[in-house]
């Protein structure tokens, strides 16, 4: 019993020192206010479909497992998004999917994350990536400098980093060296002769 009391005498001061250190390291700043409404969505929709019409014609359709709208901002987020866009003449132009889509309608900036697949039917182009940003005002699609983007167009498959594409000039480029394959007419003829 005496040994237990001696052991406890040594523990009590140690606990007091640890508690003092922990309490002195914590400080509360009551002047700093957290805007909870910016962190919690104002509206949440599940299994939703959003459609936008221009001049009576369907121009955009977005389907998502989750669609969140945040108060005081123009920001929305769509989880497991599938979207389609149509031209003024009613032709399907673009189709895409991604795990998360960030939408800022005031700046027209759209950010896509994780398992992105974009198909542009007008240019017969398919893009696969993990991170992409579309600027609706400048019509520029860009990736991060070090993000790998896979592009398939007609007889060409390329991949590289530092990808950018212009909807205005209908061109694309990579900042770094690219790898891939291009199938030429002679390759196609050789493949057909091999099959015969």
C-alpha positions as CSV (number, residue, x, y, z in Angstrom):
1,X,0.0,0.0,0.0
2,X,2.8,2.4,0.9
3,X,4.5,1.7,-2.5
4,X,1.3,2.6,-4.4
5,X,1.0,5.9,-2.5
6,X,4.6,6.8,-3.3
7,X,4.0,5.9,-7.0
8,X,0.9,8.1,-7.0
9,X,2.8,11.0,-5.5
10,X,5.2,11.0,-8.5
11,X,2.4,10.8,-11.0
12,X,0.3,13.7,-9.7
13,X,3.0,16.4,-10.3
14,X,3.7,14.9,-13.8
15,X,0.0,15.1,-14.7
16,X,-0.1,18.7,-13.4
17,X,2.8,19.6,-15.6
18,X,1.3,18.0,-18.8
19,X,-2.0,19.7,-18.1
20,X,-0.4,23.0,-17.7
21,X,1.6,22.6,-21.0
22,X,-1.6,21.6,-22.9
23,X,-3.7,24.4,-21.5
24,X,-1.0,27.0,-22.2
25,X,-0.7,25.9,-25.8
26,X,-4.4,26.4,-26.4
27,X,-5.9,29.8,-27.1
28,X,-9.3,30.9,-28.2
29,X,-9.7,33.8,-30.5
30,X,-13.2,35.1,-30.0
31,X,-12.6,37.9,-32.6
32,X,-12.3,35.4,-35.4
33,X,-15.7,34.3,-36.7
34,X,-16.4,31.3,-38.8
35,X,-19.0,31.5,-41.5
36,X,-20.8,28.2,-41.1
37,X,-23.1,28.9,-44.0
38,X,-20.1,28.9,-46.4
39,X,-19.1,25.4,-45.2
40,X,-22.5,23.8,-45.1
41,X,-24.6,23.6,-48.3
42,X,-27.8,25.7,-48.4
43,X,-29.5,23.2,-50.7
44,X,-28.7,19.5,-51.4
45,X,-30.4,17.5,-54.1
46,X,-30.0,13.8,-54.6
47,X,-30.3,12.0,-57.9
48,X,-31.0,15.3,-59.6
49,X,-31.2,16.5,-63.2
50,X,-30.6,20.2,-64.1
51,X,-31.4,21.5,-67.6
52,X,-30.7,24.9,-69.1
53,X,-32.5,26.3,-72.1
54,X,-31.4,29.2,-74.4
55,X,-34.0,30.7,-76.8
56,X,-36.3,27.8,-76.1
57,X,-33.7,25.1,-76.9
58,X,-31.9,22.7,-74.5
59,X,-28.3,23.8,-74.2
60,X,-27.0,22.0,-71.1
61,X,-28.1,19.0,-69.1
62,X,-26.5,17.9,-65.8
63,X,-27.3,14.7,-64.0
64,X,-25.7,14.1,-60.6
65,X,-25.9,11.7,-57.6
66,X,-25.6,14.8,-55.4
67,X,-25.9,18.5,-56.2
68,X,-25.0,21.1,-53.5
69,X,-25.6,24.8,-53.6
70,X,-23.7,27.1,-51.1
71,X,-25.3,30.3,-49.7
72,X,-23.8,33.7,-50.6
73,X,-21.7,32.3,-53.5
74,X,-22.3,31.2,-57.0
75,X,-20.7,27.9,-56.2
76,X,-22.2,24.5,-56.6
77,X,-20.8,21.0,-56.5
78,X,-22.0,17.9,-58.3
79,X,-21.0,14.4,-57.3
80,X,-20.8,11.7,-59.9
81,X,-21.7,14.1,-62.6
82,X,-22.8,13.4,-66.2
83,X,-23.3,16.4,-68.4
84,X,-24.2,17.1,-72.0
85,X,-24.1,20.3,-74.1
86,X,-25.8,21.2,-77.4
87,X,-25.0,23.7,-80.1
88,X,-27.4,26.5,-81.1
89,X,-28.6,24.3,-83.9
90,X,-29.5,21.5,-81.5
91,X,-26.6,19.2,-82.2
92,X,-25.0,17.3,-79.3
93,X,-21.5,18.8,-78.9
94,X,-20.0,17.5,-75.7
95,X,-20.6,14.8,-73.2
96,X,-18.7,14.2,-70.0
97,X,-18.4,12.4,-66.7
98,X,-16.4,13.0,-63.5
99,X,-16.5,12.1,-59.9
100,X,-16.7,15.8,-58.8
101,X,-17.7,18.9,-60.7
102,X,-17.2,22.4,-59.2
103,X,-19.5,25.0,-60.8
104,X,-19.0,28.8,-60.5
105,X,-21.7,30.3,-62.7
106,X,-20.6,34.0,-62.0
107,X,-17.0,33.4,-63.3
108,X,-18.0,30.6,-65.7
109,X,-15.2,28.4,-64.2
110,X,-15.9,24.7,-64.1
111,X,-13.5,22.3,-62.4
112,X,-13.6,18.6,-62.9
113,X,-11.9,16.0,-60.6
114,X,-11.2,12.3,-60.7
115,X,-12.0,9.8,-63.5
116,X,-12.8,12.5,-66.1
117,X,-14.0,11.4,-69.5
118,X,-14.9,14.1,-72.1
119,X,-16.2,13.5,-75.6
120,X,-16.3,16.3,-78.1
121,X,-18.4,15.0,-81.0
122,X,-17.8,17.9,-83.3
123,X,-14.0,17.3,-83.2
124,X,-14.3,13.5,-82.8
125,X,-12.1,13.9,-79.7
126,X,-12.0,12.0,-76.4
127,X,-10.1,13.2,-73.3
128,X,-9.3,11.3,-70.1
129,X,-7.8,13.0,-67.1
130,X,-7.9,13.4,-63.3
131,X,-8.0,17.2,-63.0
132,X,-9.3,19.7,-65.6
133,X,-10.6,23.3,-65.6
134,X,-12.9,24.8,-68.2
135,X,-13.2,28.6,-68.5
136,X,-16.4,29.4,-70.3
137,X,-15.5,33.0,-70.9
138,X,-12.2,32.3,-72.7
139,X,-13.3,28.8,-73.9
140,X,-10.1,27.3,-72.6
141,X,-9.7,23.7,-71.2
142,X,-6.5,23.3,-69.1
143,X,-4.9,20.7,-66.8
144,X,-2.3,21.2,-64.1
145,X,1.3,21.4,-65.2
146,X,2.1,17.9,-63.9
147,X,-1.3,16.2,-64.5
148,X,-1.3,13.6,-67.3
149,X,-4.0,13.9,-69.9
150,X,-4.9,11.2,-72.5
151,X,-6.3,12.3,-75.8
152,X,-7.8,10.2,-78.6
153,X,-8.7,11.8,-81.9
154,X,-9.4,10.0,-85.2
155,X,-6.2,7.9,-85.8
156,X,-4.1,9.4,-83.0
157,X,-3.7,8.6,-79.3
158,X,-1.5,10.9,-77.2
159,X,-0.7,11.5,-73.5
160,X,1.4,14.1,-71.8
161,X,1.3,16.8,-69.2
162,X,0.5,20.6,-69.3
163,X,-2.5,20.1,-71.6
164,X,-4.5,23.0,-72.9
165,X,-7.2,23.2,-75.6
166,X,-9.0,26.2,-77.1
167,X,-12.6,26.1,-78.1
168,X,-12.1,29.2,-80.2
169,X,-9.3,28.1,-82.4
170,X,-10.2,24.3,-82.1
171,X,-6.5,23.5,-81.2
172,X,-4.8,21.7,-78.4
173,X,-1.2,21.5,-77.0
174,X,1.0,20.0,-74.3
175,X,3.7,21.9,-72.5
176,X,5.9,18.8,-72.0
177,X,7.0,16.1,-74.4
178,X,4.2,13.7,-75.4
179,X,4.0,10.0,-76.1
180,X,1.5,8.0,-78.1
181,X,0.7,6.5,-81.5
182,X,-0.5,7.8,-84.8
183,X,-2.0,5.3,-87.3
184,X,-1.1,6.3,-90.9
185,X,-2.8,5.2,-94.1
186,X,0.1,2.8,-94.8
187,X,-0.4,1.2,-91.3
188,X,-4.1,0.7,-92.1
189,X,-3.3,-0.8,-95.5
190,X,-0.7,-3.1,-93.9
191,X,-3.2,-4.3,-91.3
192,X,-5.8,-5.0,-94.0
193,X,-3.3,-7.0,-96.0
194,X,-2.3,-9.0,-92.9
195,X,-6.0,-9.8,-92.3
196,X,-6.5,-11.1,-95.9
